[in-house]
Amino acid sequence: MDFNDTAEEAAFRAEARAWLEANAPKAPLSGKSEAELLVLAKAWQAKKAAARYACITWPEKLGGRGGTPIQQVIFSQEEAKVGAPRGFFDIGLGMCIPTVMAFADDATKARFVGPAVRGEEIWCQLFSEPAAGSDVAGLRTKAERDGDEWVINGQKVWTSGAHYCDFGIVLVRTNPDTAKHKGLTMFWIDMKAKGVTVKPIHQMSGGSNFNEVYFEDVRVKDSQRLGEPGQGWQVALVTLMNERLAVGGATGPNYGELLDVARATPAGEGSALEDQAFREHLADWYVQAEGLKLTRFRSITALSRGQTPGPEASIGKIVSANQLQAMSHEALDVLDQFGLISDPAVAPLEAAFQQSVLWSAGLRIAGGTDEILKNIISERVLGLPGEIRVDKDLAFKDLPTGR
């Protein structure tokens, strides 16, 4: 493992840092509405694209720089330091557009890749359903062929950003007479098409980042198909692999900030930091954080050497998501009755721990549940026998659905 930049990496980091310092938005982002942040994010994305920093590893003809994965890592590290508006394009550029580039025809790629890189159009991923979350292959949204078109009916749920997205990729069932993994097909879809209804879900955190999406006789052309009919699972794996990397770690308050809160919170004759049980928890989280940091360095070292990282994303997500949830609950315990105060103007860290309690549990679901990722690690890393799947060879129409 190498903790240092090579000479070439150090030069690129200096170049990126100088550009960011000269071009990053200076206005604070806190207190702005989602609509205001979206405007700022689109302007920032366009500026990055013009300087070839938007999608560094993509070919130049597709709006990238033709750079290396380690350059993308370096730029992302430096960008995170300047507080630029981010997040609106992660799903589209990290999952959807790579799938389009892998399976669409040249005309489709020419139409969509450039606008997505420049932030002119935003994409969402339509996979999960009320009865098919972790078991994506159990989805029931169907598409039936009608000449040169397909007619889609069904429902998706937990679709991040669908309320402001222009396009999406949707996985549907086109053949119920074969096993559930084999009867799927993927399409790209216009989110403003007739028959598409988006309903934001009000979350207990106060936000509405997720949505229900309904399809009622939505017509898509066969040219919107990504991959062959019935091969949607293979296409979806490309998307899901990118999702694992995109959701590879939890973001939020860390153990150092929890330590500072405990140090400043009175308890008995001293501070909460003097509680022995709390100190033991804090020590555990410190060890976990250091392990995660070193694991990320392994990934970065692999990228620096032109290698493909291993299963670190799955490991990192399990540890970091659980750690964030546990630390957030501990923080509210430390704050005692003051933990009830969620006003950012009054609460420590602008109520970051209070907000984290409300949304951190979702990180254990997004990008693959704990159970799914543990299966990946056990089967693909440790070489343990695969989980028994009694429905593996049954036709989808024959699967039991209850009484």
C-alpha positions as CSV (number, residue, x, y, z in Angstrom):
1,M,0.0,0.0,0.0
2,D,1.3,3.4,-1.0
3,F,0.0,6.5,0.9
4,N,1.8,9.0,-1.3
5,D,1.0,10.5,-4.7
6,T,3.4,9.7,-7.5
7,A,5.0,12.7,-9.2
8,E,2.3,12.6,-11.9
9,E,-0.5,12.4,-9.4
10,A,0.9,15.2,-7.3
11,A,1.1,17.4,-10.4
12,F,-2.5,16.6,-11.2
13,R,-3.6,17.3,-7.7
14,A,-1.9,20.7,-7.7
15,E,-3.6,21.5,-11.1
16,A,-7.0,20.4,-9.9
17,R,-6.6,22.3,-6.6
18,A,-5.6,25.5,-8.4
19,W,-8.6,25.2,-10.8
20,L,-11.0,24.6,-7.9
21,E,-9.8,27.5,-5.9
22,A,-10.2,29.8,-8.9
23,N,-13.6,28.5,-10.0
24,A,-15.6,26.9,-7.2
25,P,-18.7,28.7,-6.1
26,K,-18.0,31.0,-3.1
27,A,-21.6,31.4,-1.9
28,P,-22.6,29.2,1.1
29,L,-25.0,26.3,0.3
30,S,-26.7,26.0,3.7
31,G,-30.2,27.2,3.9
32,K,-30.9,27.0,0.2
33,S,-33.9,25.1,-1.1
34,E,-33.5,22.0,-3.4
35,A,-34.6,24.1,-6.4
36,E,-32.0,26.7,-5.6
37,L,-29.3,24.1,-5.1
38,L,-30.3,22.4,-8.4
39,V,-29.7,25.7,-10.3
40,L,-26.3,26.1,-8.7
41,A,-25.4,22.4,-9.3
42,K,-26.2,22.6,-13.0
43,A,-24.1,25.7,-13.4
44,W,-21.2,24.1,-11.6
45,Q,-21.5,20.9,-13.6
46,A,-21.4,22.9,-16.9
47,K,-18.2,24.7,-15.7
48,K,-16.5,21.4,-14.8
49,A,-17.5,19.9,-18.1
50,A,-16.1,22.8,-20.1
51,A,-12.7,22.3,-18.2
52,R,-12.9,18.5,-18.8
53,Y,-13.2,17.8,-15.1
54,A,-16.8,16.5,-15.1
55,C,-16.1,12.8,-16.1
56,I,-12.4,12.5,-16.1
57,T,-12.1,8.8,-17.1
58,W,-14.5,9.1,-20.0
59,P,-13.2,9.4,-23.6
60,E,-12.7,13.0,-24.8
61,K,-15.2,12.5,-27.7
62,L,-17.9,11.8,-25.0
63,G,-17.0,14.9,-23.0
64,G,-14.4,13.4,-20.7
65,R,-10.7,13.9,-20.3
66,G,-9.5,10.4,-21.2
67,G,-7.9,10.3,-17.8
68,T,-7.3,7.6,-15.2
69,P,-9.4,6.4,-12.3
70,I,-6.9,7.7,-9.8
71,Q,-7.2,11.2,-11.4
72,Q,-11.0,11.0,-10.8
73,V,-10.4,10.0,-7.2
74,I,-7.9,12.9,-6.7
75,F,-10.3,15.5,-8.2
76,S,-13.2,14.2,-6.1
77,Q,-11.1,14.5,-3.0
78,E,-10.2,18.1,-3.8
79,E,-13.7,19.0,-4.9
80,A,-15.1,17.8,-1.5
81,K,-12.9,20.3,0.3
82,V,-14.4,23.4,-1.5
83,G,-18.1,22.8,-0.7
84,A,-19.4,22.8,-4.2
85,P,-23.0,21.7,-4.9
86,R,-23.0,17.9,-5.6
87,G,-25.3,14.9,-5.6
88,F,-27.8,15.7,-8.4
89,F,-25.7,13.9,-11.1
90,D,-24.3,11.0,-9.2
91,I,-26.9,8.5,-10.2
92,G,-27.0,9.6,-13.8
93,L,-23.3,9.9,-14.4
94,G,-22.3,7.1,-12.1
95,M,-24.9,4.4,-13.0
96,C,-27.3,5.3,-15.8
97,I,-25.1,6.9,-18.5
98,P,-22.4,4.2,-18.2
99,T,-25.2,1.6,-18.9
100,V,-26.3,3.7,-21.9
101,M,-22.8,3.9,-23.1
102,A,-22.4,0.1,-22.8
103,F,-25.6,-1.0,-24.5
104,A,-27.2,1.8,-26.5
105,D,-26.6,2.4,-30.2
106,D,-24.4,5.3,-31.4
107,A,-27.3,7.6,-32.1
108,T,-28.6,7.2,-28.6
109,K,-25.2,7.8,-27.0
110,A,-24.6,10.9,-29.2
111,R,-28.0,12.2,-28.0
112,F,-27.7,11.7,-24.3
113,V,-24.1,11.5,-23.1
114,G,-23.0,15.1,-23.8
115,P,-26.1,16.8,-22.2
116,A,-25.7,14.6,-19.1
117,V,-22.0,15.4,-18.7
118,R,-22.8,19.1,-19.0
119,G,-25.6,18.9,-16.4
120,E,-28.3,19.9,-18.9
121,E,-30.2,16.6,-18.3
122,I,-30.5,14.5,-15.2
123,W,-31.2,10.8,-15.0
124,C,-32.7,8.4,-12.4
125,Q,-32.7,4.6,-11.9
126,L,-36.0,2.8,-11.8
127,F,-35.4,-0.6,-10.3
128,S,-37.0,-1.1,-6.8
129,E,-40.7,-1.9,-6.4
130,P,-43.0,-2.4,-3.4
131,A,-42.6,-6.2,-3.6
132,A,-39.0,-6.2,-5.1
133,G,-36.4,-4.2,-3.2
134,S,-33.3,-6.3,-2.5
135,D,-34.7,-9.0,-4.7
136,V,-34.7,-6.9,-7.9
137,A,-35.3,-9.9,-10.1
138,G,-38.7,-10.3,-8.4
139,L,-40.1,-7.1,-10.0
140,R,-43.6,-7.1,-11.5
141,T,-43.7,-4.0,-13.7
142,K,-44.3,-5.4,-17.1
143,A,-43.8,-4.4,-20.7
144,E,-45.7,-6.0,-23.5
145,R,-44.7,-5.7,-27.1
146,D,-47.0,-3.9,-29.6
147,G,-45.4,-3.8,-33.0
148,D,-42.3,-1.5,-32.8
149,E,-43.3,-0.3,-29.4
150,W,-43.6,-1.7,-25.8
151,V,-46.3,-0.8,-23.4
152,I,-45.2,-0.5,-19.7
153,N,-47.5,-0.8,-16.7
154,G,-46.5,-1.0,-13.1
155,Q,-45.0,0.8,-10.2
156,K,-41.5,1.7,-8.9
157,V,-40.6,3.1,-5.5
158,W,-37.8,4.7,-3.6
159,T,-36.6,6.3,-6.9
160,S,-34.1,9.0,-5.9
161,G,-34.5,12.3,-7.7
162,A,-37.3,11.2,-10.0
163,H,-39.2,14.5,-9.3
164,Y,-36.5,16.6,-11.0
165,C,-35.1,14.1,-13.5
166,D,-35.5,14.3,-17.3
167,F,-34.8,10.6,-18.2
168,G,-34.3,7.3,-16.5
169,I,-33.4,3.7,-17.0
170,V,-36.2,1.2,-16.2
171,L,-36.0,-2.6,-15.6
172,V,-39.3,-4.4,-16.5
173,R,-40.6,-7.9,-17.0
174,T,-41.1,-8.9,-20.6
175,N,-41.4,-12.7,-20.3
176,P,-43.2,-14.2,-17.2
177,D,-42.8,-17.7,-18.7
178,T,-39.2,-18.1,-17.7
179,A,-37.2,-17.9,-14.5
180,K,-37.3,-14.5,-12.8
181,H,-33.7,-13.5,-13.7
182,K,-34.2,-14.4,-17.3
183,G,-37.4,-12.6,-18.3
184,L,-36.3,-9.0,-17.8
185,T,-35.5,-6.2,-20.2
186,M,-34.2,-2.7,-19.7
187,F,-35.2,0.5,-21.5
188,W,-34.4,4.2,-21.2
189,I,-37.4,6.3,-20.7
190,D,-38.5,10.0,-20.9
191,M,-39.7,10.9,-17.4
192,K,-42.2,13.4,-18.9
193,A,-43.8,10.8,-21.2
194,K,-47.5,10.4,-21.2
195,G,-48.6,7.9,-18.5
196,V,-45.6,8.5,-16.2
197,T,-46.6,9.8,-12.8
198,V,-44.1,10.8,-10.1
199,K,-45.2,11.1,-6.5
200,P,-42.7,12.3,-3.9
201,I,-42.5,10.4,-0.6
202,H,-42.4,12.7,2.4
203,Q,-39.7,11.4,4.7
204,M,-39.5,11.7,8.5
205,S,-36.3,13.8,8.0
206,G,-38.6,16.4,6.4
207,G,-37.2,15.9,2.9
208,S,-38.7,14.3,-0.2
209,N,-35.7,12.9,-2.0
210,F,-37.5,9.6,-2.9
211,N,-40.5,9.0,-5.1
212,E,-43.1,6.5,-6.2
213,V,-43.3,6.3,-10.0
214,Y,-46.3,4.9,-11.7
215,F,-46.5,3.6,-15.3
216,E,-49.9,3.5,-17.0
217,D,-49.8,2.3,-20.6
218,V,-46.5,4.1,-21.2
219,R,-45.3,3.5,-24.7
220,V,-41.6,3.3,-25.5
221,K,-40.0,2.5,-28.8
222,D,-38.0,-0.7,-29.3
223,S,-35.1,1.6,-30.1
224,Q,-35.1,2.6,-26.4
225,R,-34.2,-0.9,-25.4
226,L,-30.8,-1.4,-23.7
227,G,-29.6,-4.9,-24.6
228,E,-31.5,-7.8,-25.9
229,P,-35.0,-8.7,-24.8
230,G,-34.8,-11.0,-21.8
231,Q,-31.2,-10.0,-21.0
232,G,-32.1,-7.2,-18.7
233,W,-30.5,-8.9,-15.7
234,Q,-27.1,-8.9,-17.3
235,V,-27.6,-5.2,-18.2
236,A,-28.8,-4.4,-14.7
237,L,-25.6,-6.0,-13.3
238,V,-23.6,-3.3,-15.0
239,T,-25.7,-0.6,-13.3
240,L,-25.7,-2.4,-9.9
241,M,-21.9,-2.7,-10.0
242,N,-21.6,1.0,-10.5
243,E,-24.1,1.6,-7.8
244,R,-22.0,-0.4,-5.3
245,L,-19.1,1.9,-6.0
246,A,-21.2,5.0,-5.9
247,V,-22.7,4.1,-2.5
248,G,-19.5,2.7,-1.2
249,G,-19.3,4.7,2.0
250,A,-21.5,6.7,4.3
251,T,-21.2,10.5,4.5
252,G,-22.1,12.3,7.7
253,P,-20.7,13.3,11.1
254,N,-17.6,11.3,12.1
255,Y,-16.1,10.0,15.4
256,G,-14.0,13.1,15.8
257,E,-17.0,15.4,15.7
258,L,-18.8,13.1,18.2
259,L,-15.7,13.4,20.4
260,D,-15.9,17.2,20.3
261,V,-19.6,17.2,21.1
262,A,-19.0,14.9,24.1
263,R,-16.1,17.0,25.3
264,A,-18.4,20.1,25.2
265,T,-21.4,18.5,26.8
266,P,-21.6,18.7,30.7
267,A,-22.3,15.5,32.5
268,G,-22.0,15.1,36.3
269,E,-19.0,17.1,37.5
270,G,-17.2,16.9,34.2
271,S,-18.1,16.3,30.5
272,A,-19.8,13.4,28.7
273,L,-16.3,12.4,27.5
274,E,-15.4,11.1,30.9
275,D,-18.1,8.3,30.7
276,Q,-16.1,5.0,30.5
277,A,-18.8,3.2,28.4
278,F,-18.9,6.1,25.9
279,R,-15.1,6.1,25.7
280,E,-15.1,2.4,24.8
281,H,-17.6,2.9,22.0
282,L,-15.6,5.8,20.7
283,A,-12.5,3.7,20.7
284,D,-14.3,1.0,18.7
285,W,-15.4,3.6,16.1
286,Y,-11.9,5.0,15.9
287,V,-10.6,1.6,15.0
288,Q,-13.3,1.1,12.5
289,A,-12.6,4.5,10.9
290,E,-8.9,3.8,10.6
291,G,-9.7,0.4,9.1
292,L,-12.0,2.0,6.5
293,K,-9.4,4.6,5.7
294,L,-6.7,2.0,5.1
295,T,-9.2,-0.1,3.0
296,R,-9.9,3.0,0.9
297,F,-6.1,3.5,0.5
298,R,-5.9,-0.1,-0.8
299,S,-8.5,0.8,-3.5
300,I,-6.7,4.0,-4.3
301,T,-3.4,2.2,-4.5
302,A,-4.9,-0.4,-6.9
303,L,-6.3,2.4,-9.1
304,S,-2.9,4.2,-9.0
305,R,-1.3,1.0,-10.4
306,G,-3.9,0.6,-13.1
307,Q,-5.5,-2.3,-11.3
308,T,-9.2,-3.0,-10.5
309,P,-10.1,-2.7,-6.8
310,G,-11.5,-5.8,-5.1
311,P,-14.6,-6.1,-2.9
312,E,-13.7,-3.0,-0.8
313,A,-16.8,-1.1,-1.7
314,S,-19.1,-3.8,-0.3
315,I,-17.0,-4.1,2.9
316,G,-16.8,-0.3,3.3
317,K,-20.5,0.3,2.9
318,I,-21.5,-2.3,5.5
319,V,-19.1,-0.9,8.1
320,S,-19.6,2.8,7.5
321,A,-23.4,2.8,7.2
322,N,-23.7,0.8,10.5
323,Q,-21.1,3.0,12.2
324,L,-22.9,6.2,11.2
325,Q,-26.2,5.0,12.5
326,A,-24.7,3.8,15.8
327,M,-22.7,7.1,16.3
328,S,-25.8,9.2,15.6
329,H,-27.9,7.5,18.2
330,E,-25.0,7.7,20.7
331,A,-24.7,11.4,20.0
332,L,-28.3,12.0,20.9
333,D,-27.8,10.0,24.1
334,V,-24.8,12.1,25.0
335,L,-26.7,15.3,24.4
336,D,-29.5,13.9,26.6
337,Q,-32.6,16.2,26.6
338,F,-30.7,18.7,24.3
339,G,-30.7,15.9,21.6
340,L,-34.3,16.7,21.0
341,I,-33.4,20.1,19.6
342,S,-33.1,19.8,15.8
343,D,-32.9,23.5,14.9
344,P,-29.7,23.9,12.9
345,A,-29.2,27.3,14.3
346,V,-29.0,26.0,17.9
347,A,-28.0,22.3,17.9
348,P,-24.3,21.3,17.7
349,L,-22.9,20.8,14.2
350,E,-26.1,22.4,12.7
351,A,-28.1,19.4,13.9
352,A,-26.1,17.0,11.8
353,F,-26.5,14.2,14.3
354,Q,-30.3,14.7,14.6
355,Q,-30.6,14.6,10.8
356,S,-28.4,11.6,10.6
357,V,-30.5,9.6,13.1
358,L,-33.4,10.1,10.7
359,W,-31.7,9.1,7.4
360,S,-28.7,6.9,8.3
361,A,-30.9,3.8,8.5
362,G,-31.6,4.3,4.8
363,L,-27.9,3.9,4.0
364,R,-28.1,0.3,5.1
365,I,-30.6,-0.3,2.3
366,A,-29.4,2.0,-0.5
367,G,-27.0,0.4,-2.9
368,G,-27.7,-3.1,-1.5
369,T,-28.9,-4.1,1.9
370,D,-26.5,-5.3,4.6
371,E,-27.7,-8.9,3.9
372,I,-27.1,-8.6,0.1
373,L,-23.6,-7.3,0.6
374,K,-22.8,-9.9,3.2
375,N,-23.8,-12.5,0.7
376,I,-21.5,-10.9,-1.9
377,I,-18.6,-11.0,0.6
378,S,-19.3,-14.5,1.8
379,E,-19.7,-16.0,-1.7
380,R,-17.2,-14.0,-3.8
381,V,-14.6,-13.1,-1.2
382,L,-14.6,-15.9,1.3
383,G,-15.6,-18.6,-1.2
384,L,-18.5,-19.9,1.0
385,P,-21.4,-21.9,-0.6
386,G,-24.1,-19.8,-2.2
387,E,-27.3,-19.1,-0.5
388,I,-30.0,-21.7,-1.3
389,R,-32.5,-20.3,-3.8
390,V,-35.5,-22.6,-4.2
391,D,-37.2,-20.4,-6.8
392,K,-34.1,-20.1,-9.0
393,D,-35.5,-22.3,-11.9
394,L,-39.2,-21.7,-11.5
395,A,-41.0,-19.6,-14.2
396,F,-41.9,-16.2,-12.8
397,K,-45.6,-16.8,-13.3
398,D,-45.4,-19.9,-11.1
399,L,-43.8,-18.3,-8.1
400,P,-46.0,-18.4,-5.0
401,T,-47.5,-15.0,-4.1
402,G,-49.4,-15.7,-0.9
403,R,-52.9,-17.0,-0.5
